[in-house]
Amino acid sequence: MAKPRRLPNPRRAPTCDETDQINEAARASGDDVVLDVLLLCLHTETASRRGSALGLRAADLDVRNRQVHLTEKAGTQRWQPITLGFARHLLAFAGARGSSVAVG
């Protein structure tokens, strides 16, 4: 028996214009604009899944080595490089929100 024909995958990365529109909407609305922008930056820099962002802890940030530890789908774990500027923003955000965890 022949396998059924697969339909083309409709998934694609957003265009630069679409990404700009998403970022602008996040900056202009929402209950927690700073958090929204940081989440978008996290996904842009790491291509991480939503669950990784939701489970992120201050202890998962290694500023010295410019990495963030992500726990992905099915428990897959990986260290993902991030820019130094973004690492510093995450660290400052965690401190401003009351994190008392020492980060690397």
N, CA, C and O atoms as CSV, one atom per row, in Angstrom:
chain,resi,resn,atom,element,x,y,z
A,1,MET,N,N,0.829,-1.162,0.000
A,1,MET,CA,C,0.000,0.000,0.000
A,1,MET,C,C,0.888,1.244,0.000
A,1,MET,O,O,1.834,1.339,0.781
A,2,ALA,N,N,0.585,2.167,-0.853
A,2,ALA,CA,C,1.356,3.405,-0.961
A,2,ALA,C,C,0.988,4.360,0.172
A,2,ALA,O,O,-0.165,4.434,0.598
A,3,LYS,N,N,1.990,5.081,0.645
A,3,LYS,CA,C,1.739,6.081,1.680
A,3,LYS,C,C,0.948,7.240,1.085
A,3,LYS,O,O,1.144,7.596,-0.077
A,4,PRO,N,N,0.056,7.828,1.877
A,4,PRO,CA,C,-0.683,8.992,1.374
A,4,PRO,C,C,0.271,10.164,1.114
A,4,PRO,O,O,1.301,10.299,1.775
A,5,ARG,N,N,-0.078,10.980,0.174
A,5,ARG,CA,C,0.725,12.151,-0.165
A,5,ARG,C,C,0.678,13.135,0.993
A,5,ARG,O,O,-0.392,13.412,1.536
A,6,ARG,N,N,1.833,13.661,1.368
A,6,ARG,CA,C,1.900,14.657,2.438
A,6,ARG,C,C,1.629,16.035,1.873
A,6,ARG,O,O,2.109,16.395,0.798
A,7,LEU,N,N,0.855,16.792,2.616
A,7,LEU,CA,C,0.597,18.170,2.233
A,7,LEU,C,C,1.806,19.031,2.578
A,7,LEU,O,O,2.541,18.715,3.514
A,8,PRO,N,N,2.019,20.102,1.845
A,8,PRO,CA,C,3.142,20.990,2.177
A,8,PRO,C,C,2.961,21.584,3.574
A,8,PRO,O,O,1.845,21.885,3.999
A,9,ASN,N,N,4.068,21.742,4.264
A,9,ASN,CA,C,4.045,22.299,5.611
A,9,ASN,C,C,3.830,23.808,5.519
A,9,ASN,O,O,4.628,24.493,4.878
A,10,PRO,N,N,2.775,24.350,6.141
A,10,PRO,CA,C,2.511,25.784,6.054
A,10,PRO,C,C,3.341,26.625,7.034
A,10,PRO,O,O,3.268,27.854,7.004
A,11,ARG,N,N,4.124,25.978,7.898
A,11,ARG,CA,C,4.898,26.719,8.890
A,11,ARG,C,C,6.052,27.457,8.223
A,11,ARG,O,O,6.668,26.959,7.280
A,12,ARG,N,N,6.329,28.645,8.729
A,12,ARG,CA,C,7.435,29.441,8.223
A,12,ARG,C,C,7.842,30.444,9.287
A,12,ARG,O,O,7.085,30.725,10.216
A,13,ALA,N,N,9.014,30.967,9.146
A,13,ALA,CA,C,9.466,32.021,10.050
A,13,ALA,C,C,8.772,33.320,9.665
A,13,ALA,O,O,8.464,33.534,8.492
A,14,PRO,N,N,8.524,34.188,10.643
A,14,PRO,CA,C,7.925,35.485,10.303
A,14,PRO,C,C,8.925,36.330,9.509
A,14,PRO,O,O,10.137,36.212,9.688
A,15,THR,N,N,8.408,37.162,8.653
A,15,THR,CA,C,9.259,38.084,7.901
A,15,THR,C,C,9.772,39.169,8.841
A,15,THR,O,O,9.297,39.298,9.970
A,16,CYS,N,N,10.737,39.943,8.374
A,16,CYS,CA,C,11.257,41.058,9.183
A,16,CYS,C,C,10.147,42.054,9.494
A,16,CYS,O,O,10.059,42.552,10.617
A,17,ASP,N,N,9.300,42.348,8.512
A,17,ASP,CA,C,8.190,43.281,8.744
A,17,ASP,C,C,7.214,42.734,9.777
A,17,ASP,O,O,6.742,43.475,10.638
A,18,GLU,N,N,6.909,41.446,9.697
A,18,GLU,CA,C,5.996,40.840,10.676
A,18,GLU,C,C,6.602,40.866,12.076
A,18,GLU,O,O,5.902,41.132,13.053
A,19,THR,N,N,7.894,40.591,12.170
A,19,THR,CA,C,8.572,40.631,13.466
A,19,THR,C,C,8.547,42.041,14.040
A,19,THR,O,O,8.317,42.221,15.236
A,20,ASP,N,N,8.784,43.044,13.191
A,20,ASP,CA,C,8.714,44.434,13.640
A,20,ASP,C,C,7.318,44.787,14.145
A,20,ASP,O,O,7.180,45.474,15.157
A,21,GLN,N,N,6.285,44.321,13.447
A,21,GLN,CA,C,4.907,44.596,13.857
A,21,GLN,C,C,4.585,43.933,15.197
A,21,GLN,O,O,3.920,44.528,16.045
A,22,ILE,N,N,5.051,42.718,15.382
A,22,ILE,CA,C,4.834,42.005,16.649
A,22,ILE,C,C,5.517,42.753,17.796
A,22,ILE,O,O,4.921,42.974,18.850
A,23,ASN,N,N,6.776,43.138,17.574
A,23,ASN,CA,C,7.524,43.853,18.616
A,23,ASN,C,C,6.894,45.200,18.931
A,23,ASN,O,O,6.834,45.594,20.096
A,24,GLU,N,N,6.431,45.903,17.927
A,24,GLU,CA,C,5.780,47.197,18.150
A,24,GLU,C,C,4.489,47.031,18.954
A,24,GLU,O,O,4.205,47.822,19.852
A,25,ALA,N,N,3.720,46.007,18.628
A,25,ALA,CA,C,2.486,45.747,19.372
A,25,ALA,C,C,2.794,45.427,20.838
A,25,ALA,O,O,2.063,45.855,21.731
A,26,ALA,N,N,3.861,44.685,21.088
A,26,ALA,CA,C,4.238,44.344,22.459
A,26,ALA,C,C,4.662,45.581,23.236
A,26,ALA,O,O,4.373,45.704,24.426
A,27,ARG,N,N,5.356,46.508,22.552
A,27,ARG,CA,C,5.804,47.736,23.215
A,27,ARG,C,C,4.661,48.715,23.479
A,27,ARG,O,O,4.745,49.545,24.384
A,28,ALA,N,N,3.617,48.617,22.703
A,28,ALA,CA,C,2.543,49.615,22.777
A,28,ALA,C,C,1.344,49.165,23.602
A,28,ALA,O,O,0.439,49.962,23.850
A,29,SER,N,N,1.319,47.928,24.027
A,29,SER,CA,C,0.136,47.447,24.737
A,29,SER,C,C,0.529,46.381,25.752
A,29,SER,O,O,1.704,46.044,25.891
A,30,GLY,N,N,-0.446,45.867,26.443
A,30,GLY,CA,C,-0.211,44.802,27.397
A,30,GLY,C,C,-0.134,45.307,28.821
A,30,GLY,O,O,0.015,46.504,29.071
A,31,ASP,N,N,-0.239,44.379,29.741
A,31,ASP,CA,C,-0.206,44.713,31.158
A,31,ASP,C,C,1.213,44.796,31.706
A,31,ASP,O,O,1.450,45.446,32.725
A,32,ASP,N,N,2.159,44.140,31.033
A,32,ASP,CA,C,3.543,44.110,31.504
A,32,ASP,C,C,4.453,44.193,30.280
A,32,ASP,O,O,4.977,43.186,29.803
A,33,VAL,N,N,4.627,45.411,29.789
A,33,VAL,CA,C,5.354,45.633,28.539
A,33,VAL,C,C,6.801,45.157,28.638
A,33,VAL,O,O,7.317,44.570,27.687
A,34,VAL,N,N,7.454,45.393,29.751
A,34,VAL,CA,C,8.851,44.986,29.912
A,34,VAL,C,C,8.970,43.471,29.785
A,34,VAL,O,O,9.841,42.978,29.067
A,35,LEU,N,N,8.113,42.734,30.467
A,35,LEU,CA,C,8.130,41.282,30.383
A,35,LEU,C,C,7.822,40.816,28.962
A,35,LEU,O,O,8.477,39.908,28.450
A,36,ASP,N,N,6.834,41.428,28.331
A,36,ASP,CA,C,6.470,41.045,26.959
A,36,ASP,C,C,7.645,41.207,26.001
A,36,ASP,O,O,7.913,40.323,25.188
A,37,VAL,N,N,8.340,42.328,26.095
A,37,VAL,CA,C,9.473,42.582,25.201
A,37,VAL,C,C,10.612,41.606,25.490
A,37,VAL,O,O,11.245,41.106,24.561
A,38,LEU,N,N,10.878,41.330,26.768
A,38,LEU,CA,C,11.930,40.366,27.107
A,38,LEU,C,C,11.599,38.973,26.579
A,38,LEU,O,O,12.482,38.271,26.086
A,39,LEU,N,N,10.347,38.574,26.676
A,39,LEU,CA,C,9.952,37.267,26.145
A,39,LEU,C,C,10.145,37.197,24.637
A,39,LEU,O,O,10.629,36.192,24.117
A,40,LEU,N,N,9.774,38.251,23.940
A,40,LEU,CA,C,9.977,38.271,22.494
A,40,LEU,C,C,11.462,38.225,22.150
A,40,LEU,O,O,11.862,37.539,21.210
A,41,CYS,N,N,12.274,38.949,22.904
A,41,CYS,CA,C,13.724,38.908,22.679
A,41,CYS,C,C,14.278,37.513,22.944
A,41,CYS,O,O,15.138,37.033,22.204
A,42,LEU,N,N,13.791,36.866,23.991
A,42,LEU,CA,C,14.235,35.501,24.295
A,42,LEU,C,C,13.946,34.572,23.124
A,42,LEU,O,O,14.813,33.805,22.704
A,43,HIS,N,N,12.745,34.640,22.605
A,43,HIS,CA,C,12.385,33.762,21.491
A,43,HIS,C,C,13.170,34.112,20.231
A,43,HIS,O,O,13.539,33.224,19.462
A,44,THR,N,N,13.423,35.387,20.018
A,44,THR,CA,C,14.191,35.805,18.842
A,44,THR,C,C,15.638,35.339,18.940
A,44,THR,O,O,16.202,34.862,17.956
A,45,GLU,N,N,16.241,35.472,20.113
A,45,GLU,CA,C,17.651,35.111,20.271
A,45,GLU,C,C,17.881,33.609,20.352
A,45,GLU,O,O,18.918,33.119,19.905
A,46,THR,N,N,16.929,32.871,20.915
A,46,THR,CA,C,17.178,31.448,21.176
A,46,THR,C,C,16.335,30.496,20.339
A,46,THR,O,O,16.619,29.299,20.295
A,47,ALA,N,N,15.311,31.004,19.680
A,47,ALA,CA,C,14.356,30.163,18.953
A,47,ALA,C,C,13.753,29.118,19.891
A,47,ALA,O,O,13.480,27.986,19.490
A,48,SER,N,N,13.554,29.514,21.135
A,48,SER,CA,C,13.015,28.584,22.132
A,48,SER,C,C,11.496,28.490,22.030
A,48,SER,O,O,10.837,29.352,21.449
A,49,ARG,N,N,10.971,27.438,22.601
A,49,ARG,CA,C,9.531,27.225,22.641
A,49,ARG,C,C,8.925,27.999,23.807
A,49,ARG,O,O,9.627,28.447,24.714
A,50,ARG,N,N,7.622,28.141,23.758
A,50,ARG,CA,C,6.894,28.863,24.805
A,50,ARG,C,C,7.148,28.244,26.179
A,50,ARG,O,O,7.346,28.965,27.157
A,51,GLY,N,N,7.142,26.918,26.258
A,51,GLY,CA,C,7.346,26.241,27.535
A,51,GLY,C,C,8.703,26.528,28.151
A,51,GLY,O,O,8.832,26.584,29.374
A,52,SER,N,N,9.712,26.710,27.317
A,52,SER,CA,C,11.043,27.050,27.827
A,52,SER,C,C,11.021,28.399,28.517
A,52,SER,O,O,11.623,28.573,29.577
A,53,ALA,N,N,10.335,29.343,27.921
A,53,ALA,CA,C,10.256,30.686,28.501
A,53,ALA,C,C,9.471,30.656,29.802
A,53,ALA,O,O,9.846,31.323,30.767
A,54,LEU,N,N,8.400,29.899,29.839
A,54,LEU,CA,C,7.563,29.845,31.039
A,54,LEU,C,C,8.285,29.200,32.213
A,54,LEU,O,O,8.012,29.531,33.367
A,55,GLY,N,N,9.203,28.285,31.928
A,55,GLY,CA,C,9.920,27.593,32.990
A,55,GLY,C,C,11.261,28.200,33.341
A,55,GLY,O,O,11.977,27.656,34.182
A,56,LEU,N,N,11.620,29.307,32.724
A,56,LEU,CA,C,12.927,29.913,32.934
A,56,LEU,C,C,13.050,30.468,34.347
A,56,LEU,O,O,12.134,31.109,34.861
A,57,ARG,N,N,14.202,30.209,34.965
A,57,ARG,CA,C,14.493,30.699,36.316
A,57,ARG,C,C,15.771,31.536,36.277
A,57,ARG,O,O,16.562,31.417,35.341
A,58,ALA,N,N,15.971,32.360,37.261
A,58,ALA,CA,C,17.196,33.161,37.321
A,58,ALA,C,C,18.426,32.255,37.349
A,58,ALA,O,O,19.470,32.613,36.805
A,59,ALA,N,N,18.312,31.095,37.973
A,59,ALA,CA,C,19.437,30.164,38.047
A,59,ALA,C,C,19.802,29.587,36.676
A,59,ALA,O,O,20.878,29.010,36.520
A,60,ASP,N,N,18.927,29.735,35.690
A,60,ASP,CA,C,19.195,29.234,34.349
A,60,ASP,C,C,20.018,30.214,33.517
A,60,ASP,O,O,20.334,29.929,32.362
A,61,LEU,N,N,20.361,31.338,34.079
A,61,LEU,CA,C,21.107,32.366,33.362
A,61,LEU,C,C,22.582,32.323,33.759
A,61,LEU,O,O,22.912,32.380,34.944
A,62,ASP,N,N,23.454,32.223,32.783
A,62,ASP,CA,C,24.900,32.251,32.999
A,62,ASP,C,C,25.435,33.463,32.240
A,62,ASP,O,O,25.778,33.367,31.062
A,63,VAL,N,N,25.500,34.597,32.924
A,63,VAL,CA,C,25.918,35.845,32.290
A,63,VAL,C,C,27.389,35.763,31.875
A,63,VAL,O,O,27.756,36.229,30.797
A,64,ARG,N,N,28.218,35.182,32.716
A,64,ARG,CA,C,29.651,35.109,32.438
A,64,ARG,C,C,29.924,34.427,31.095
A,64,ARG,O,O,30.758,34.889,30.317
A,65,ASN,N,N,29.222,33.335,30.831
A,65,ASN,CA,C,29.417,32.591,29.585
A,65,ASN,C,C,28.385,32.947,28.512
A,65,ASN,O,O,28.362,32.352,27.434
A,66,ARG,N,N,27.533,33.926,28.825
A,66,ARG,CA,C,26.509,34.407,27.887
A,66,ARG,C,C,25.640,33.268,27.370
A,66,ARG,O,O,25.498,33.062,26.164
A,67,GLN,N,N,25.062,32.533,28.320
A,67,GLN,CA,C,24.212,31.403,27.985
A,67,GLN,C,C,22.977,31.382,28.874
A,67,GLN,O,O,22.960,31.921,29.981
A,68,VAL,N,N,21.946,30.736,28.340
A,68,VAL,CA,C,20.739,30.502,29.117
A,68,VAL,C,C,20.415,29.011,28.991
A,68,VAL,O,O,20.506,28.434,27.908
A,69,HIS,N,N,20.039,28.408,30.103
A,69,HIS,CA,C,19.711,26.982,30.121
A,69,HIS,C,C,18.214,26.830,29.866
A,69,HIS,O,O,17.390,27.329,30.633
A,70,LEU,N,N,17.877,26.147,28.799
A,70,LEU,CA,C,16.479,25.980,28.410
A,70,LEU,C,C,16.045,24.537,28.595
A,70,LEU,O,O,16.788,23.611,28.269
A,71,THR,N,N,14.854,24.350,29.112
A,71,THR,CA,C,14.233,23.031,29.187
A,71,THR,C,C,13.126,23.024,28.150
A,71,THR,O,O,12.135,23.744,28.276
A,72,GLU,N,N,13.303,22.203,27.124
A,72,GLU,CA,C,12.415,22.196,25.964
A,72,GLU,C,C,11.376,21.077,26.083
A,72,GLU,O,O,11.218,20.445,27.127
A,73,LYS,N,N,10.700,20.872,25.000
A,73,LYS,CA,C,9.675,19.843,24.872
A,73,LYS,C,C,10.251,18.475,25.240
A,73,LYS,O,O,11.390,18.154,24.902
A,74,ALA,N,N,9.456,17.692,25.926
A,74,ALA,CA,C,9.821,16.331,26.356
A,74,ALA,C,C,11.038,16.333,27.282
A,74,ALA,O,O,11.764,15.341,27.354
A,75,GLY,N,N,11.265,17.441,27.991
A,75,GLY,CA,C,12.348,17.492,28.963
A,75,GLY,C,C,13.736,17.680,28.374
A,75,GLY,O,O,14.722,17.625,29.107
A,76,THR,N,N,13.837,17.900,27.081
A,76,THR,CA,C,15.135,18.131,26.457
A,76,THR,C,C,15.741,19.402,27.036
A,76,THR,O,O,15.072,20.431,27.138
A,77,GLN,N,N,17.022,19.322,27.417
A,77,GLN,CA,C,17.691,20.478,28.002
A,77,GLN,C,C,18.869,20.877,27.130
A,77,GLN,O,O,19.553,20.030,26.556
A,78,ARG,N,N,19.096,22.191,27.041
A,78,ARG,CA,C,20.226,22.685,26.256
A,78,ARG,C,C,20.655,24.045,26.777
A,78,ARG,O,O,19.845,24.815,27.295
A,79,TRP,N,N,21.939,24.325,26.631
A,79,TRP,CA,C,22.471,25.653,26.889
A,79,TRP,C,C,22.476,26.376,25.559
A,79,TRP,O,O,22.994,25.869,24.565
A,80,GLN,N,N,21.900,27.559,25.548
A,80,GLN,CA,C,21.791,28.333,24.317
A,80,GLN,C,C,22.543,29.642,24.499
A,80,GLN,O,O,22.327,30.343,25.488
A,81,PRO,N,N,23.421,29.984,23.565
A,81,PRO,CA,C,24.118,31.265,23.683
A,81,PRO,C,C,23.172,32.446,23.473
A,81,PRO,O,O,22.236,32.381,22.676
A,82,ILE,N,N,23.438,33.516,24.203
A,82,ILE,CA,C,22.683,34.755,24.052
A,82,ILE,C,C,23.687,35.907,24.058
A,82,ILE,O,O,24.836,35.736,24.466
A,83,THR,N,N,23.253,37.055,23.613
A,83,THR,CA,C,24.147,38.207,23.618
A,83,THR,C,C,24.354,38.702,25.041
A,83,THR,O,O,23.509,38.504,25.913
A,84,LEU,N,N,25.495,39.351,25.261
A,84,LEU,CA,C,25.799,39.871,26.591
A,84,LEU,C,C,24.764,40.905,27.022
A,84,LEU,O,O,24.340,40.919,28.178
A,85,GLY,N,N,24.362,41.764,26.100
A,85,GLY,CA,C,23.359,42.774,26.435
A,85,GLY,C,C,22.053,42.168,26.896
A,85,GLY,O,O,21.452,42.636,27.863
A,86,PHE,N,N,21.610,41.122,26.205
A,86,PHE,CA,C,20.364,40.473,26.597
A,86,PHE,C,C,20.516,39.769,27.942
A,86,PHE,O,O,19.604,39.800,28.768
A,87,ALA,N,N,21.667,39.134,28.164
A,87,ALA,CA,C,21.913,38.471,29.450
A,87,ALA,C,C,21.836,39.492,30.591
A,87,ALA,O,O,21.274,39.208,31.649
A,88,ARG,N,N,22.400,40.673,30.368
A,88,ARG,CA,C,22.354,41.720,31.403
A,88,ARG,C,C,20.928,42.214,31.625
A,88,ARG,O,O,20.537,42.486,32.760
A,89,HIS,N,N,20.151,42.331,30.557
A,89,HIS,CA,C,18.752,42.743,30.701
A,89,HIS,C,C,17.963,41.718,31.515
A,89,HIS,O,O,17.169,42.082,32.382
A,90,LEU,N,N,18.190,40.425,31.226
A,90,LEU,CA,C,17.499,39.380,31.989
A,90,LEU,C,C,17.884,39.429,33.458
A,90,LEU,O,O,17.032,39.294,34.336
A,91,LEU,N,N,19.175,39.625,33.721
A,91,LEU,CA,C,19.658,39.694,35.102
A,91,LEU,C,C,19.039,40.891,35.826
A,91,LEU,O,O,18.591,40.766,36.966
A,92,ALA,N,N,19.014,42.040,35.171
A,92,ALA,CA,C,18.425,43.232,35.784
A,92,ALA,C,C,16.934,43.036,36.023
A,92,ALA,O,O,16.409,43.443,37.059
A,93,PHE,N,N,16.260,42.420,35.074
A,93,PHE,CA,C,14.824,42.168,35.219
A,93,PHE,C,C,14.564,41.248,36.411
A,93,PHE,O,O,13.669,41.504,37.217
A,94,ALA,N,N,15.356,40.170,36.518
A,94,ALA,CA,C,15.182,39.237,37.636
A,94,ALA,C,C,15.397,39.948,38.969
A,94,ALA,O,O,14.641,39.733,39.917
A,95,GLY,N,N,16.421,40.790,39.044
A,95,GLY,CA,C,16.675,41.535,40.281
A,95,GLY,C,C,15.563,42.517,40.603
A,95,GLY,O,O,15.173,42.662,41.762
A,96,ALA,N,N,15.051,43.191,39.580
A,96,ALA,CA,C,13.975,44.157,39.797
A,96,ALA,C,C,12.686,43.481,40.231
A,96,ALA,O,O,11.853,44.093,40.900
A,97,ARG,N,N,12.518,42.218,39.852
A,97,ARG,CA,C,11.314,41.487,40.214
A,97,ARG,C,C,11.493,40.673,41.496
A,97,ARG,O,O,10.637,39.854,41.832
A,98,GLY,N,N,12.587,40.890,42.208
A,98,GLY,CA,C,12.752,40.286,43.521
A,98,GLY,C,C,13.461,38.958,43.561
A,98,GLY,O,O,13.379,38.253,44.567
A,99,SER,N,N,14.159,38.589,42.497
A,99,SER,CA,C,14.892,37.328,42.509
A,99,SER,C,C,16.062,37.437,43.484
A,99,SER,O,O,16.833,38.397,43.457
A,100,SER,N,N,16.170,36.445,44.327
A,100,SER,CA,C,17.299,36.411,45.259
A,100,SER,C,C,18.266,35.286,44.916
A,100,SER,O,O,19.198,35.004,45.669
A,101,VAL,N,N,18.032,34.644,43.769
A,101,VAL,CA,C,18.879,33.540,43.350
A,101,VAL,C,C,20.162,34.098,42.749
A,101,VAL,O,O,20.125,35.011,41.924
A,102,ALA,N,N,21.294,33.543,43.167
A,102,ALA,CA,C,22.571,33.949,42.574
A,102,ALA,C,C,22.655,33.354,41.173
A,102,ALA,O,O,22.423,32.159,40.986
A,103,VAL,N,N,22.979,34.171,40.213
A,103,VAL,CA,C,23.095,33.697,38.843
A,103,VAL,C,C,24.551,33.699,38.428
A,103,VAL,O,O,25.347,34.524,38.876
A,104,GLY,N,N,24.888,32.731,37.541
A,104,GLY,CA,C,26.282,32.563,37.117
A,104,GLY,C,C,26.785,33.627,36.217
A,104,GLY,O,O,27.943,33.586,35.800
